């Protein structure tokens, strides 16, 4: 629980101090104010961390995820997949199956979670259209292969094959999505990115 608490503090700090100032301005988003109890509820049940108003004045729910500088060499983002050991049957299928956010806001900072004030900018960040990602999976452009023995996604015949990996603590599994490969095989999934270019 301590790890989750520390991760949440880091994530919220980066969102409020960096993402709202750097990314929101770049993609022309504004924040929609939502009561804290409502946000907690939609986070738990729908995988929604915030709601934005886009450049067309449309509201859109988003999820955000931020990582420390030590992950800067990675080109993928992840979604939690399954919690096989969860005693509650309705909680085995995780974020990947339940998320209702329109966008995932993903970023890697220049600091770490133990010294929050060192996080002053992003090394990499991306806005992912989750509806377009799901459509690409449904259409077979992106294939999730639970049996794939790889630490990275594989590009094959203009498709991307993604492995499912287990967290080291055994709490859950997650699926990887490589941003650089996605940009090569599709134009609609990565709405905006910085630092992932070839």
C-alpha positions as CSV (number, residue, x, y, z in Angstrom):
1,X,0.0,0.0,0.0
2,X,2.9,2.3,0.7
3,X,4.1,2.0,-2.9
4,X,0.7,2.9,-4.2
5,X,0.5,5.9,-1.9
6,X,4.0,7.1,-3.0
7,X,3.1,6.6,-6.7
8,X,-0.2,8.5,-6.3
9,X,1.6,11.4,-4.6
10,X,4.2,11.5,-7.5
11,X,1.5,11.2,-10.2
12,X,-0.7,13.9,-8.8
13,X,2.3,16.2,-8.3
14,X,3.4,15.8,-11.9
15,X,-0.1,16.2,-13.2
16,X,-0.7,19.5,-11.2
17,X,2.8,21.0,-11.5
18,X,3.9,19.9,-15.0
19,X,1.1,18.4,-17.1
20,X,-1.4,21.2,-16.7
21,X,1.2,23.8,-17.5
22,X,3.2,22.1,-20.3
23,X,0.9,19.6,-22.0
24,X,-2.4,21.3,-21.6
25,X,-1.0,24.4,-23.2
26,X,0.6,22.5,-26.0
27,X,-2.6,20.6,-27.0
28,X,-5.0,23.5,-26.2
29,X,-6.8,21.8,-23.3
30,X,-8.5,23.4,-20.3
31,X,-9.3,21.7,-17.0
32,X,-13.0,21.1,-16.1
33,X,-13.4,21.4,-12.3
34,X,-14.9,18.2,-10.8
35,X,-15.7,17.7,-7.1
36,X,-13.1,15.4,-5.4
37,X,-15.7,12.7,-4.4
38,X,-17.0,12.5,-8.0
39,X,-13.4,12.2,-9.3
40,X,-12.6,9.4,-6.8
41,X,-15.7,7.5,-7.9
42,X,-15.0,7.7,-11.7
43,X,-11.4,6.9,-11.1
44,X,-12.2,3.6,-9.3
45,X,-15.1,2.5,-11.6
46,X,-14.2,4.0,-15.0
47,X,-10.4,4.6,-15.0
48,X,-10.9,8.4,-15.3
49,X,-8.5,10.8,-13.5
50,X,-9.7,14.1,-14.9
51,X,-12.0,15.8,-17.4
52,X,-10.7,18.2,-20.0
53,X,-12.3,20.7,-22.4
54,X,-10.6,20.5,-25.8
55,X,-10.0,23.1,-28.5
56,X,-13.5,22.6,-29.8
57,X,-15.1,23.1,-26.4
58,X,-15.9,19.4,-26.1
59,X,-15.5,17.6,-22.7
60,X,-13.4,14.5,-22.7
61,X,-12.4,12.2,-19.8
62,X,-8.7,11.4,-19.4
63,X,-6.5,9.1,-17.5
64,X,-2.9,10.1,-16.7
65,X,0.2,8.1,-15.9
66,X,3.7,9.4,-15.2
67,X,7.0,7.7,-14.7
68,X,10.4,8.7,-13.3
69,X,13.4,9.5,-15.4
70,X,14.9,6.0,-15.0
71,X,12.2,4.9,-17.5
72,X,13.3,7.4,-20.2
73,X,14.8,4.7,-22.5
74,X,11.5,3.0,-22.8
75,X,9.2,3.8,-25.7
76,X,6.0,2.1,-24.4
77,X,3.1,2.9,-22.3
78,X,1.2,0.2,-20.3
79,X,-2.3,-0.6,-19.2
80,X,-3.1,-2.9,-16.3
81,X,-4.5,-6.1,-17.8
82,X,-5.6,-8.8,-15.2
83,X,-5.4,-9.4,-11.5
84,X,-5.5,-13.2,-11.6
85,X,-5.2,-13.7,-7.9
86,X,-8.0,-11.3,-6.9
87,X,-10.7,-13.1,-4.9
88,X,-13.4,-10.9,-6.4
89,X,-14.4,-12.2,-9.8
90,X,-15.5,-8.7,-11.0
91,X,-12.0,-7.3,-10.3
92,X,-9.9,-9.9,-12.2
93,X,-10.2,-8.1,-15.5
94,X,-8.5,-4.8,-14.9
95,X,-8.0,-1.3,-16.4
96,X,-7.5,-2.5,-20.1
97,X,-11.0,-4.0,-20.1
98,X,-12.8,-1.3,-18.1
99,X,-11.2,2.0,-18.9
100,X,-13.7,4.6,-20.2
101,X,-11.3,7.6,-20.6
102,X,-11.1,9.1,-24.0
103,X,-7.4,9.9,-23.7
104,X,-4.4,8.6,-21.9
105,X,-1.9,11.3,-20.9
106,X,1.5,9.6,-20.5
107,X,4.8,11.2,-19.5
108,X,8.3,10.5,-18.3
109,X,9.8,13.2,-16.1
110,X,13.4,14.4,-15.5
111,X,13.3,13.5,-11.8
112,X,12.1,10.8,-9.4
113,X,9.3,10.2,-7.0
114,X,11.4,10.5,-3.9
115,X,12.4,14.1,-4.6
116,X,9.3,15.7,-6.1
117,X,10.8,19.1,-6.6
118,X,13.4,17.6,-9.0
119,X,10.6,16.9,-11.5
120,X,10.7,20.1,-13.5
121,X,10.0,19.0,-17.1
122,X,9.2,16.0,-19.3
123,X,11.8,13.9,-21.1
124,X,8.9,12.3,-23.1
125,X,5.2,12.6,-23.2
126,X,2.3,11.5,-25.4
127,X,-1.5,11.9,-25.7
128,X,-3.0,8.6,-26.7
129,X,-6.6,8.3,-28.2
130,X,-7.9,5.3,-26.3
131,X,-10.9,4.9,-28.6
132,X,-8.6,4.7,-31.6
133,X,-6.4,2.2,-29.7
134,X,-9.4,0.0,-29.0
135,X,-10.5,0.2,-32.6
136,X,-7.0,-0.9,-33.8
137,X,-7.2,-3.9,-31.4
138,X,-10.7,-4.8,-32.6
139,X,-9.5,-4.6,-36.3
140,X,-6.4,-6.7,-35.7
141,X,-3.9,-3.9,-36.4
142,X,-2.7,-4.3,-32.8
143,X,-2.6,-7.9,-31.4
144,X,-2.4,-8.7,-27.7
145,X,-0.6,-12.0,-27.4
146,X,-0.6,-13.4,-23.8
147,X,1.8,-16.2,-24.9
148,X,4.4,-13.9,-26.5
149,X,7.7,-14.3,-24.7
150,X,9.1,-10.8,-25.2
151,X,9.9,-7.7,-23.2
152,X,8.9,-5.5,-26.1
153,X,6.3,-5.2,-28.8
154,X,7.0,-6.7,-32.1
155,X,6.3,-5.1,-35.5
156,X,5.3,-7.6,-38.1
157,X,3.7,-7.1,-41.5
158,X,2.5,-3.6,-40.6
159,X,0.9,-4.8,-37.4
160,X,2.1,-4.6,-33.8
161,X,2.1,-7.7,-31.5
162,X,2.1,-6.8,-27.8
163,X,3.1,-9.0,-24.9
164,X,1.4,-9.3,-21.6
165,X,3.9,-9.1,-18.7
166,X,3.5,-9.8,-14.9
167,X,4.4,-7.2,-12.3
168,X,7.3,-8.4,-10.2
169,X,5.2,-8.4,-7.0
170,X,2.7,-10.8,-8.7
171,X,-0.2,-8.4,-8.1
172,X,-1.3,-8.1,-11.7
173,X,-0.3,-8.2,-15.3
174,X,0.0,-5.4,-17.8
175,X,0.0,-5.0,-21.6
176,X,2.7,-3.0,-23.4
177,X,2.1,-0.6,-26.3
178,X,5.1,0.7,-28.2
179,X,4.6,4.4,-29.2
180,X,7.2,4.4,-31.9
181,X,5.7,1.3,-33.6
182,X,2.2,2.7,-33.2
183,X,3.3,5.9,-35.0
184,X,4.6,3.8,-37.9
185,X,1.5,1.6,-38.4
186,X,-1.3,4.1,-37.6
187,X,-1.9,7.9,-37.8
188,X,-4.9,8.2,-35.4
189,X,-3.8,6.7,-32.1
190,X,-1.0,9.0,-31.0
191,X,-2.6,12.4,-31.0
192,X,0.6,14.2,-29.9
193,X,4.0,13.1,-28.7
194,X,7.2,14.6,-27.6
195,X,10.6,12.8,-27.2
196,X,9.5,9.6,-28.9
197,X,10.6,10.6,-32.4
198,X,13.1,8.5,-34.3
